[in-house]
Amino acid sequence: MGLEDDPFDWRSTKDGQVLVSRGGRTVTTIRGGAAGRLLAKLERADEHETQHLLARATGNYKRGNERA
């Protein structure tokens, strides 16, 4: 099960927070300057890059068991 099978989803709130969810459940909330920087990157990113940005933001990235 990877990012293709179970992708991250995100939405921004009025107060500038970014809510990142996966499988219909919110996994993290990013606030403040980090949220602003992430939003700027997400606006320029394609779908593949978006998934990697969201994975990094949640800390669910490179656990050592990935295969090429």
PQR file with spaces between the fields and no chain letter, atoms N, CA, C, O and H, PARSE charges and radii, in Angstrom:
ATOM       1  N    MET     1       0.841   -1.168    0.000 -0.4000 1.5000
ATOM       2  CA   MET     1       0.000    0.000    0.000 -0.0000 2.0000
ATOM       3  C    MET     1       0.893    1.241    0.000  0.5500 1.7000
ATOM       4  O    MET     1       1.610    1.494    0.968 -0.5500 1.4000
ATOM       5  N    GLY     2       0.849    2.001   -1.069 -0.4000 1.5000
ATOM       6  CA   GLY     2       1.687    3.175   -1.179 -0.0000 2.0000
ATOM       7  C    GLY     2       0.871    4.427   -1.415  0.5500 1.7000
ATOM       8  O    GLY     2      -0.346    4.449   -1.230 -0.5500 1.4000
ATOM       9  H    GLY     2       0.267    1.796   -1.856  0.4000 1.0000
ATOM      10  N    LEU     3       1.564    5.456   -1.824 -0.4000 1.5000
ATOM      11  CA   LEU     3       0.905    6.729   -2.071 -0.0000 2.0000
ATOM      12  C    LEU     3      -0.062    6.649   -3.243  0.5500 1.7000
ATOM      13  O    LEU     3      -1.036    7.399   -3.287 -0.5500 1.4000
ATOM      14  H    LEU     3       2.552    5.439   -1.974  0.4000 1.0000
ATOM      15  N    GLU     4       0.189    5.756   -4.193 -0.4000 1.5000
ATOM      16  CA   GLU     4      -0.719    5.610   -5.325 -0.0000 2.0000
ATOM      17  C    GLU     4      -2.026    4.941   -4.897  0.5500 1.7000
ATOM      18  O    GLU     4      -3.100    5.301   -5.379 -0.5500 1.4000
ATOM      19  H    GLU     4       0.981    5.147   -4.157  0.4000 1.0000
ATOM      20  N    ASP     5      -1.928    3.966   -3.990 -0.4000 1.5000
ATOM      21  CA   ASP     5      -3.099    3.220   -3.546 -0.0000 2.0000
ATOM      22  C    ASP     5      -3.909    3.969   -2.497  0.5500 1.7000
ATOM      23  O    ASP     5      -5.137    3.875   -2.474 -0.5500 1.4000
ATOM      24  H    ASP     5      -1.055    3.673   -3.599  0.4000 1.0000
ATOM      25  N    ASP     6      -3.236    4.702   -1.641 -0.4000 1.5000
ATOM      26  CA   ASP     6      -3.889    5.411   -0.544 -0.0000 2.0000
ATOM      27  C    ASP     6      -3.274    6.810   -0.429  0.5500 1.7000
ATOM      28  O    ASP     6      -2.453    7.054    0.455 -0.5500 1.4000
ATOM      29  H    ASP     6      -2.239    4.778   -1.659  0.4000 1.0000
ATOM      30  N    PRO     7      -3.667    7.726   -1.316 -0.5600 1.5000
ATOM      31  CA   PRO     7      -3.018    9.043   -1.350  0.2800 2.0000
ATOM      32  C    PRO     7      -3.442    9.947   -0.193  0.5500 1.7000
ATOM      33  O    PRO     7      -4.495    9.765    0.418 -0.5500 1.4000
ATOM      34  N    PHE     8      -2.593   10.911    0.080 -0.4000 1.5000
ATOM      35  CA   PHE     8      -2.921   11.958    1.042 -0.0000 2.0000
ATOM      36  C    PHE     8      -3.874   12.938    0.377  0.5500 1.7000
ATOM      37  O    PHE     8      -3.889   13.081   -0.846 -0.5500 1.4000
ATOM      38  H    PHE     8      -1.737   11.058   -0.416  0.4000 1.0000
ATOM      39  N    ASP     9      -4.667   13.608    1.199 -0.4000 1.5000
ATOM      40  CA   ASP     9      -5.542   14.680    0.752 -0.0000 2.0000
ATOM      41  C    ASP     9      -5.290   15.861    1.670  0.5500 1.7000
ATOM      42  O    ASP     9      -4.839   15.682    2.802 -0.5500 1.4000
ATOM      43  H    ASP     9      -4.654   13.492    2.192  0.4000 1.0000
ATOM      44  N    TRP    10      -5.575   17.062    1.199 -0.4000 1.5000
ATOM      45  CA   TRP    10      -5.344   18.231    2.033 -0.0000 2.0000
ATOM      46  C    TRP    10      -6.387   19.289    1.746  0.5500 1.7000
ATOM      47  O    TRP    10      -7.010   19.306    0.685 -0.5500 1.4000
ATOM      48  H    TRP    10      -5.942   17.207    0.280  0.4000 1.0000
ATOM      49  N    ARG    11      -6.563   20.174    2.719 -0.4000 1.5000
ATOM      50  CA   ARG    11      -7.401   21.353    2.523 -0.0000 2.0000
ATOM      51  C    ARG    11      -6.884   22.452    3.435  0.5500 1.7000
ATOM      52  O    ARG    11      -6.304   22.188    4.488 -0.5500 1.4000
ATOM      53  H    ARG    11      -6.057   20.160    3.582  0.4000 1.0000
ATOM      54  N    SER    12      -7.105   23.679    3.014 -0.4000 1.5000
ATOM      55  CA   SER    12      -6.679   24.811    3.830 -0.0000 2.0000
ATOM      56  C    SER    12      -7.912   25.434    4.473  0.5500 1.7000
ATOM      57  O    SER    12      -9.012   25.390    3.923 -0.5500 1.4000
ATOM      58  H    SER    12      -7.576   23.894    2.159  0.4000 1.0000
ATOM      59  N    THR    13      -7.704   26.007    5.633 -0.4000 1.5000
ATOM      60  CA   THR    13      -8.790   26.656    6.354 -0.0000 2.0000
ATOM      61  C    THR    13      -8.678   28.173    6.203  0.5500 1.7000
ATOM      62  O    THR    13      -7.673   28.685    5.710 -0.5500 1.4000
ATOM      63  H    THR    13      -6.810   26.043    6.080  0.4000 1.0000
ATOM      64  N    LYS    14      -9.715   28.880    6.629 -0.4000 1.5000
ATOM      65  CA   LYS    14      -9.729   30.342    6.529 -0.0000 2.0000
ATOM      66  C    LYS    14      -8.595   30.987    7.309  0.5500 1.7000
ATOM      67  O    LYS    14      -8.065   32.022    6.905 -0.5500 1.4000
ATOM      68  H    LYS    14     -10.532   28.465    7.030  0.4000 1.0000
ATOM      69  N    ASP    15      -8.225   30.375    8.426 -0.4000 1.5000
ATOM      70  CA   ASP    15      -7.180   30.961    9.269 -0.0000 2.0000
ATOM      71  C    ASP    15      -5.773   30.515    8.882  0.5500 1.7000
ATOM      72  O    ASP    15      -4.830   30.746    9.639 -0.5500 1.4000
ATOM      73  H    ASP    15      -8.656   29.535    8.754  0.4000 1.0000
ATOM      74  N    GLY    16      -5.611   29.875    7.711 -0.4000 1.5000
ATOM      75  CA   GLY    16      -4.284   29.562    7.189 -0.0000 2.0000
ATOM      76  C    GLY    16      -3.710   28.219    7.593  0.5500 1.7000
ATOM      77  O    GLY    16      -2.542   27.949    7.314 -0.5500 1.4000
ATOM      78  H    GLY    16      -6.377   29.687    7.096  0.4000 1.0000
ATOM      79  N    GLN    17      -4.482   27.378    8.233 -0.4000 1.5000
ATOM      80  CA   GLN    17      -4.004   26.044    8.591 -0.0000 2.0000
ATOM      81  C    GLN    17      -4.139   25.112    7.402  0.5500 1.7000
ATOM      82  O    GLN    17      -4.984   25.322    6.531 -0.5500 1.4000
ATOM      83  H    GLN    17      -5.431   27.597    8.460  0.4000 1.0000
ATOM      84  N    VAL    18      -3.307   24.086    7.367 -0.4000 1.5000
ATOM      85  CA   VAL    18      -3.409   23.047    6.349 -0.0000 2.0000
ATOM      86  C    VAL    18      -3.725   21.739    7.067  0.5500 1.7000
ATOM      87  O    VAL    18      -2.962   21.288    7.920 -0.5500 1.4000
ATOM      88  H    VAL    18      -2.621   23.916    8.074  0.4000 1.0000
ATOM      89  N    LEU    19      -4.856   21.138    6.713 -0.4000 1.5000
ATOM      90  CA   LEU    19      -5.262   19.861    7.289 -0.0000 2.0000
ATOM      91  C    LEU    19      -4.912   18.765    6.298  0.5500 1.7000
ATOM      92  O    LEU    19      -5.382   18.780    5.160 -0.5500 1.4000
ATOM      93  H    LEU    19      -5.476   21.505    6.020  0.4000 1.0000
ATOM      94  N    VAL    20      -4.096   17.823    6.721 -0.4000 1.5000
ATOM      95  CA   VAL    20      -3.662   16.726    5.865 -0.0000 2.0000
ATOM      96  C    VAL    20      -4.369   15.463    6.337  0.5500 1.7000
ATOM      97  O    VAL    20      -4.335   15.121    7.519 -0.5500 1.4000
ATOM      98  H    VAL    20      -3.715   17.811    7.645  0.4000 1.0000
ATOM      99  N    SER    21      -5.012   14.772    5.393 -0.4000 1.5000
ATOM     100  CA   SER    21      -5.742   13.559    5.752 -0.0000 2.0000
ATOM     101  C    SER    21      -5.347   12.417    4.826  0.5500 1.7000
ATOM     102  O    SER    21      -4.808   12.620    3.739 -0.5500 1.4000
ATOM     103  H    SER    21      -5.039   15.050    4.432  0.4000 1.0000
ATOM     104  N    ARG    22      -5.633   11.228    5.293 -0.4000 1.5000
ATOM     105  CA   ARG    22      -5.375   10.015    4.513 -0.0000 2.0000
ATOM     106  C    ARG    22      -6.410    8.990    4.946  0.5500 1.7000
ATOM     107  O    ARG    22      -6.601    8.745    6.137 -0.5500 1.4000
ATOM     108  H    ARG    22      -6.072   11.063    6.177  0.4000 1.0000
ATOM     109  N    GLY    23      -7.063    8.404    3.979 -0.4000 1.5000
ATOM     110  CA   GLY    23      -8.100    7.425    4.294 -0.0000 2.0000
ATOM     111  C    GLY    23      -9.300    8.043    4.983  0.5500 1.7000
ATOM     112  O    GLY    23      -9.996    7.371    5.744 -0.5500 1.4000
ATOM     113  H    GLY    23      -6.908    8.603    3.011  0.4000 1.0000
ATOM     114  N    GLY    24      -9.549    9.325    4.721 -0.4000 1.5000
ATOM     115  CA   GLY    24     -10.702    9.996    5.316 -0.0000 2.0000
ATOM     116  C    GLY    24     -10.492   10.514    6.728  0.5500 1.7000
ATOM     117  O    GLY    24     -11.415   11.077    7.318 -0.5500 1.4000
ATOM     118  H    GLY    24      -8.984    9.872    4.103  0.4000 1.0000
ATOM     119  N    ARG    25      -9.301   10.336    7.284 -0.4000 1.5000
ATOM     120  CA   ARG    25      -9.021   10.790    8.654 -0.0000 2.0000
ATOM     121  C    ARG    25      -7.909   11.827    8.630  0.5500 1.7000
ATOM     122  O    ARG    25      -6.918   11.672    7.916 -0.5500 1.4000
ATOM     123  H    ARG    25      -8.552    9.879    6.805  0.4000 1.0000
ATOM     124  N    THR    26      -8.077   12.872    9.405 -0.4000 1.5000
ATOM     125  CA   THR    26      -7.045   13.893    9.508 -0.0000 2.0000
ATOM     126  C    THR    26      -5.860   13.325   10.264  0.5500 1.7000
ATOM     127  O    THR    26      -6.002   12.833   11.384 -0.5500 1.4000
ATOM     128  H    THR    26      -8.882   12.998    9.985  0.4000 1.0000
ATOM     129  N    VAL    27      -4.673   13.395    9.635 -0.4000 1.5000
ATOM     130  CA   VAL    27      -3.483   12.841   10.271 -0.0000 2.0000
ATOM     131  C    VAL    27      -2.604   13.923   10.878  0.5500 1.7000
ATOM     132  O    VAL    27      -1.857   13.645   11.816 -0.5500 1.4000
ATOM     133  H    VAL    27      -4.558   13.795    8.725  0.4000 1.0000
ATOM     134  N    THR    28      -2.673   15.150   10.369 -0.4000 1.5000
ATOM     135  CA   THR    28      -1.901   16.237   10.967 -0.0000 2.0000
ATOM     136  C    THR    28      -2.485   17.573   10.562  0.5500 1.7000
ATOM     137  O    THR    28      -3.153   17.696    9.535 -0.5500 1.4000
ATOM     138  H    THR    28      -3.280   15.375    9.607  0.4000 1.0000
ATOM     139  N    THR    29      -2.221   18.569   11.386 -0.4000 1.5000
ATOM     140  CA   THR    29      -2.600   19.947   11.116 -0.0000 2.0000
ATOM     141  C    THR    29      -1.337   20.775   11.158  0.5500 1.7000
ATOM     142  O    THR    29      -0.579   20.720   12.126 -0.5500 1.4000
ATOM     143  H    THR    29      -1.678   18.469   12.220  0.4000 1.0000
ATOM     144  N    ILE    30      -1.110   21.545   10.104 -0.4000 1.5000
ATOM     145  CA   ILE    30       0.080   22.382   10.009 -0.0000 2.0000
ATOM     146  C    ILE    30      -0.368   23.822   10.139  0.5500 1.7000
ATOM     147  O    ILE    30      -1.307   24.255    9.471 -0.5500 1.4000
ATOM     148  H    ILE    30      -1.725   21.590    9.318  0.4000 1.0000
ATOM     149  N    ARG    31       0.317   24.572   11.014 -0.4000 1.5000
ATOM     150  CA   ARG    31      -0.084   25.946   11.311 -0.0000 2.0000
ATOM     151  C    ARG    31       1.070   26.907   11.090  0.5500 1.7000
ATOM     152  O    ARG    31       2.222   26.500   10.940 -0.5500 1.4000
ATOM     153  H    ARG    31       1.080   24.220   11.556  0.4000 1.0000
ATOM     154  N    GLY    32       0.742   28.169   11.074 -0.4000 1.5000
ATOM     155  CA   GLY    32       1.741   29.235   11.058 -0.0000 2.0000
ATOM     156  C    GLY    32       2.538   29.319    9.784  0.5500 1.7000
ATOM     157  O    GLY    32       2.027   29.075    8.691 -0.5500 1.4000
ATOM     158  H    GLY    32      -0.194   28.499   11.196  0.4000 1.0000
ATOM     159  N    GLY    33       3.811   29.673    9.942 -0.4000 1.5000
ATOM     160  CA   GLY    33       4.703   29.855    8.805 -0.0000 2.0000
ATOM     161  C    GLY    33       4.908   28.588    8.005  0.5500 1.7000
ATOM     162  O    GLY    33       5.038   28.636    6.782 -0.5500 1.4000
ATOM     163  H    GLY    33       4.226   29.871   10.830  0.4000 1.0000
ATOM     164  N    ALA    34       4.938   27.459    8.683 -0.4000 1.5000
ATOM     165  CA   ALA    34       5.110   26.183    7.981 -0.0000 2.0000
ATOM     166  C    ALA    34       3.930   25.926    7.049  0.5500 1.7000
ATOM     167  O    ALA    34       4.103   25.389    5.955 -0.5500 1.4000
ATOM     168  H    ALA    34       4.833   27.420    9.677  0.4000 1.0000
ATOM     169  N    ALA    35       2.736   26.307    7.483 -0.4000 1.5000
ATOM     170  CA   ALA    35       1.553   26.130    6.635 -0.0000 2.0000
ATOM     171  C    ALA    35       1.635   27.031    5.410  0.5500 1.7000
ATOM     172  O    ALA    35       1.296   26.609    4.305 -0.5500 1.4000
ATOM     173  H    ALA    35       2.595   26.743    8.372  0.4000 1.0000
ATOM     174  N    GLY    36       2.077   28.251    5.596 -0.4000 1.5000
ATOM     175  CA   GLY    36       2.223   29.170    4.470 -0.0000 2.0000
ATOM     176  C    GLY    36       3.236   28.683    3.452  0.5500 1.7000
ATOM     177  O    GLY    36       2.998   28.766    2.248 -0.5500 1.4000
ATOM     178  H    GLY    36       2.353   28.594    6.494  0.4000 1.0000
ATOM     179  N    ARG    37       4.361   28.178    3.927 -0.4000 1.5000
ATOM     180  CA   ARG    37       5.386   27.651    3.018 -0.0000 2.0000
ATOM     181  C    ARG    37       4.880   26.416    2.280  0.5500 1.7000
ATOM     182  O    ARG    37       5.124   26.253    1.085 -0.5500 1.4000
ATOM     183  H    ARG    37       4.554   28.110    4.906  0.4000 1.0000
ATOM     184  N    LEU    38       4.168   25.545    3.006 -0.4000 1.5000
ATOM     185  CA   LEU    38       3.631   24.344    2.373 -0.0000 2.0000
ATOM     186  C    LEU    38       2.589   24.708    1.319  0.5500 1.7000
ATOM     187  O    LEU    38       2.592   24.132    0.231 -0.5500 1.4000
ATOM     188  H    LEU    38       3.969   25.678    3.977  0.4000 1.0000
ATOM     189  N    LEU    39       1.705   25.643    1.619 -0.4000 1.5000
ATOM     190  CA   LEU    39       0.694   26.060    0.645 -0.0000 2.0000
ATOM     191  C    LEU    39       1.331   26.608   -0.630  0.5500 1.7000
ATOM     192  O    LEU    39       0.868   26.321   -1.734 -0.5500 1.4000
ATOM     193  H    LEU    39       1.703   26.110    2.503  0.4000 1.0000
ATOM     194  N    ALA    40       2.382   27.388   -0.475 -0.4000 1.5000
ATOM     195  CA   ALA    40       3.070   27.943   -1.640 -0.0000 2.0000
ATOM     196  C    ALA    40       3.652   26.828   -2.499  0.5500 1.7000
ATOM     197  O    ALA    40       3.588   26.898   -3.727 -0.5500 1.4000
ATOM     198  H    ALA    40       2.758   27.621    0.422  0.4000 1.0000
ATOM     199  N    LYS    41       4.217   25.805   -1.872 -0.4000 1.5000
ATOM     200  CA   LYS    41       4.785   24.682   -2.624 -0.0000 2.0000
ATOM     201  C    LYS    41       3.688   23.841   -3.271  0.5500 1.7000
ATOM     202  O    LYS    41       3.842   23.374   -4.400 -0.5500 1.4000
ATOM     203  H    LYS    41       4.269   25.748   -0.875  0.4000 1.0000
ATOM     204  N    LEU    42       2.571   23.646   -2.549 -0.4000 1.5000
ATOM     205  CA   LEU    42       1.480   22.839   -3.083 -0.0000 2.0000
ATOM     206  C    LEU    42       0.841   23.487   -4.309  0.5500 1.7000
ATOM     207  O    LEU    42       0.393   22.787   -5.218 -0.5500 1.4000
ATOM     208  H    LEU    42       2.445   24.025   -1.632  0.4000 1.0000
ATOM     209  N    GLU    43       0.798   24.801   -4.338 -0.4000 1.5000
ATOM     210  CA   GLU    43       0.202   25.504   -5.478 -0.0000 2.0000
ATOM     211  C    GLU    43       0.992   25.272   -6.763  0.5500 1.7000
ATOM     212  O    GLU    43       0.423   25.288   -7.855 -0.5500 1.4000
ATOM     213  H    GLU    43       1.162   25.369   -3.600  0.4000 1.0000
ATOM     214  N    ARG    44       2.299   25.057   -6.639 -0.4000 1.5000
ATOM     215  CA   ARG    44       3.155   24.861   -7.816 -0.0000 2.0000
ATOM     216  C    ARG    44       3.385   23.395   -8.156  0.5500 1.7000
ATOM     217  O    ARG    44       3.929   23.091   -9.218 -0.5500 1.4000
ATOM     218  H    ARG    44       2.762   25.045   -5.752  0.4000 1.0000
ATOM     219  N    ALA    45       2.987   22.493   -7.289 -0.4000 1.5000
ATOM     220  CA   ALA    45       3.340   21.074   -7.434 -0.0000 2.0000
ATOM     221  C    ALA    45       2.342   20.308   -8.301  0.5500 1.7000
ATOM     222  O    ALA    45       1.157   20.635   -8.349 -0.5500 1.4000
ATOM     223  H    ALA    45       2.545   22.741   -6.427  0.4000 1.0000
ATOM     224  N    ASP    46       2.857   19.274   -8.988 -0.4000 1.5000
ATOM     225  CA   ASP    46       1.973   18.334   -9.682 -0.0000 2.0000
ATOM     226  C    ASP    46       1.500   17.299   -8.651  0.5500 1.7000
ATOM     227  O    ASP    46       1.874   17.369   -7.480 -0.5500 1.4000
ATOM     228  H    ASP    46       3.820   19.009   -8.949  0.4000 1.0000
ATOM     229  N    GLU    47       0.682   16.347   -9.089 -0.4000 1.5000
ATOM     230  CA   GLU    47       0.102   15.379   -8.144 -0.0000 2.0000
ATOM     231  C    GLU    47       1.158   14.518   -7.457  0.5500 1.7000
ATOM     232  O    GLU    47       1.066   14.265   -6.256 -0.5500 1.4000
ATOM     233  H    GLU    47       0.377   16.290  -10.039  0.4000 1.0000
ATOM     234  N    HIS    48       2.152   14.072   -8.204 -0.4000 1.5000
ATOM     235  CA   HIS    48       3.206   13.231   -7.631 -0.0000 2.0000
ATOM     236  C    HIS    48       4.001   14.010   -6.570  0.5500 1.7000
ATOM     237  O    HIS    48       4.243   13.502   -5.475 -0.5500 1.4000
ATOM     238  H    HIS    48       2.227   14.279   -9.180  0.4000 1.0000
ATOM     239  N    GLU    49       4.394   15.215   -6.895 -0.4000 1.5000
ATOM     240  CA   GLU    49       5.150   16.039   -5.952 -0.0000 2.0000
ATOM     241  C    GLU    49       4.291   16.417   -4.748  0.5500 1.7000
ATOM     242  O    GLU    49       4.792   16.503   -3.627 -0.5500 1.4000
ATOM     243  H    GLU    49       4.198   15.628   -7.784  0.4000 1.0000
ATOM     244  N    THR    50       2.998   16.643   -4.979 -0.4000 1.5000
ATOM     245  CA   THR    50       2.083   16.959   -3.877 -0.0000 2.0000
ATOM     246  C    THR    50       2.065   15.839   -2.854  0.5500 1.7000
ATOM     247  O    THR    50       2.112   16.095   -1.651 -0.5500 1.4000
ATOM     248  H    THR    50       2.590   16.573   -5.890  0.4000 1.0000
ATOM     249  N    GLN    51       1.999   14.595   -3.322 -0.4000 1.5000
ATOM     250  CA   GLN    51       1.978   13.456   -2.404 -0.0000 2.0000
ATOM     251  C    GLN    51       3.252   13.381   -1.573  0.5500 1.7000
ATOM     252  O    GLN    51       3.197   13.059   -0.386 -0.5500 1.4000
ATOM     253  H    GLN    51       1.961   14.387   -4.300  0.4000 1.0000
ATOM     254  N    HIS    52       4.386   13.671   -2.172 -0.4000 1.5000
ATOM     255  CA   HIS    52       5.648   13.638   -1.426 -0.0000 2.0000
ATOM     256  C    HIS    52       5.747   14.795   -0.441  0.5500 1.7000
ATOM     257  O    HIS    52       6.270   14.619    0.659 -0.5500 1.4000
ATOM     258  H    HIS    52       4.431   13.933   -3.136  0.4000 1.0000
ATOM     259  N    LEU    53       5.258   15.966   -0.809 -0.4000 1.5000
ATOM     260  CA   LEU    53       5.253   17.098    0.126 -0.0000 2.0000
ATOM     261  C    LEU    53       4.378   16.790    1.335  0.5500 1.7000
ATOM     262  O    LEU    53       4.758   17.082    2.469 -0.5500 1.4000
ATOM     263  H    LEU    53       4.832   16.109   -1.703  0.4000 1.0000
ATOM     264  N    LEU    54       3.215   16.204    1.098 -0.4000 1.5000
ATOM     265  CA   LEU    54       2.312   15.875    2.202 -0.0000 2.0000
ATOM     266  C    LEU    54       2.883   14.758    3.069  0.5500 1.7000
ATOM     267  O    LEU    54       2.722   14.778    4.290 -0.5500 1.4000
ATOM     268  H    LEU    54       2.907   15.967    0.177  0.4000 1.0000
ATOM     269  N    ALA    55       3.545   13.789    2.454 -0.4000 1.5000
ATOM     270  CA   ALA    55       4.170   12.713    3.231 -0.0000 2.0000
ATOM     271  C    ALA    55       5.258   13.278    4.134  0.5500 1.7000
ATOM     272  O    ALA    55       5.367   12.895    5.298 -0.5500 1.4000
ATOM     273  H    ALA    55       3.676   13.772    1.463  0.4000 1.0000
ATOM     274  N    ARG    56       6.057   14.184    3.598 -0.4000 1.5000
ATOM     275  CA   ARG    56       7.097   14.808    4.420 -0.0000 2.0000
ATOM     276  C    ARG    56       6.489   15.622    5.559  0.5500 1.7000
ATOM     277  O    ARG    56       6.995   15.606    6.681 -0.5500 1.4000
ATOM     278  H    ARG    56       5.968   14.496    2.652  0.4000 1.0000
ATOM     279  N    ALA    57       5.410   16.327    5.267 -0.4000 1.5000
ATOM     280  CA   ALA    57       4.771   17.164    6.286 -0.0000 2.0000
ATOM     281  C    ALA    57       4.217   16.327    7.437  0.5500 1.7000
ATOM     282  O    ALA    57       4.195   16.785    8.579 -0.5500 1.4000
ATOM     283  H    ALA    57       4.999   16.340    4.355  0.4000 1.0000
ATOM     284  N    THR    58       3.772   15.108    7.147 -0.4000 1.5000
ATOM     285  CA   THR    58       3.220   14.257    8.195 -0.0000 2.0000
ATOM     286  C    THR    58       4.284   13.451    8.924  0.5500 1.7000
ATOM     287  O    THR    58       4.021   12.879    9.982 -0.5500 1.4000
ATOM     288  H    THR    58       3.791   14.735    6.219  0.4000 1.0000
ATOM     289  N    GLY    59       5.497   13.404    8.352 -0.4000 1.5000
ATOM     290  CA   GLY    59       6.541   12.589    8.961 -0.0000 2.0000
ATOM     291  C    GLY    59       6.486   11.157    8.491  0.5500 1.7000
ATOM     292  O    GLY    59       7.281   10.328    8.934 -0.5500 1.4000
ATOM     293  H    GLY    59       5.711   13.868    7.493  0.4000 1.0000
ATOM     294  N    ASN    60       5.553   10.846    7.593 -0.4000 1.5000
ATOM     295  CA   ASN    60       5.391    9.479    7.075 -0.0000 2.0000
ATOM     296  C    ASN    60       6.182    9.375    5.769  0.5500 1.7000
ATOM     297  O    ASN    60       5.608    9.249    4.687 -0.5500 1.4000
ATOM     298  H    ASN    60       4.906   11.519    7.233  0.4000 1.0000
ATOM     299  N    TYR    61       7.500    9.428    5.892 -0.4000 1.5000
ATOM     300  CA   TYR    61       8.355    9.494    4.712 -0.0000 2.0000
ATOM     301  C    TYR    61       9.660    8.774    4.989  0.5500 1.7000
ATOM     302  O    TYR    61      10.294    9.010    6.018 -0.5500 1.4000
ATOM     303  H    TYR    61       7.967    9.530    6.771  0.4000 1.0000
ATOM     304  N    LYS    62      10.061    7.909    4.092 -0.4000 1.5000
ATOM     305  CA   LYS    62      11.356    7.219    4.151 -0.0000 2.0000
ATOM     306  C    LYS    62      11.570    6.502    5.484  0.5500 1.7000
ATOM     307  O    LYS    62      12.381    6.930    6.306 -0.5500 1.4000
ATOM     308  H    LYS    62       9.546    7.718    3.257  0.4000 1.0000
ATOM     309  N    ARG    63      10.861    5.449    5.681 -0.4000 1.5000
ATOM     310  CA   ARG    63      11.028    4.663    6.903 -0.0000 2.0000
ATOM     311  C    ARG    63      12.061    3.551    6.739  0.5500 1.7000
ATOM     312  O    ARG    63      12.335    2.810    7.683 -0.5500 1.4000
ATOM     313  H    ARG    63      10.203    5.102    5.013  0.4000 1.0000
ATOM     314  N    GLY    64      12.633    3.437    5.540 -0.4000 1.5000
ATOM     315  CA   GLY    64      13.673    2.445    5.334 -0.0000 2.0000
ATOM     316  C    GLY    64      13.193    1.143    4.736  0.5500 1.7000
ATOM     317  O    GLY    64      14.009    0.283    4.404 -0.5500 1.4000
ATOM     318  H    GLY    64      12.410    4.039    4.773  0.4000 1.0000
ATOM     319  N    ASN    65      11.888    0.972    4.589 -0.4000 1.5000
ATOM     320  CA   ASN    65      11.381   -0.285    4.046 -0.0000 2.0000
ATOM     321  C    ASN    65      10.823   -0.108    2.638  0.5500 1.7000
ATOM     322  O    ASN    65      10.122   -0.989    2.141 -0.5500 1.4000
ATOM     323  H    ASN    65      11.225    1.670    4.859  0.4000 1.0000
ATOM     324  N    GLU    66      11.124    1.024    1.984 -0.4000 1.5000
ATOM     325  CA   GLU    66      10.659    1.255    0.622 -0.0000 2.0000
ATOM     326  C    GLU    66      11.512    0.474   -0.363  0.5500 1.7000
ATOM     327  O    GLU    66      12.705    0.270   -0.140 -0.5500 1.4000
ATOM     328  H    GLU    66      11.693    1.740    2.388  0.4000 1.0000
ATOM     329  N    ARG    67      10.907    0.049   -1.427 -0.4000 1.5000
ATOM     330  CA   ARG    67      11.629   -0.637   -2.484 -0.0000 2.0000
ATOM     331  C    ARG    67      11.581    0.203   -3.744  0.5500 1.7000
ATOM     332  O    ARG    67      10.609    0.914   -4.000 -0.5500 1.4000
ATOM     333  H    ARG    67       9.937    0.215   -1.608  0.4000 1.0000
ATOM     334  N    ALA    68      12.632    0.112   -4.516 -0.4000 1.5000
ATOM     335  CA   ALA    68      12.698    0.891   -5.752 -0.0000 2.0000
ATOM     336  C    ALA    68      11.801    0.324   -6.811  0.5500 1.7000
ATOM     337  O    ALA    68      11.735    0.860   -7.917 -0.5500 1.4000
ATOM     338  H    ALA    68      13.421   -0.466   -4.308  0.4000 1.0000
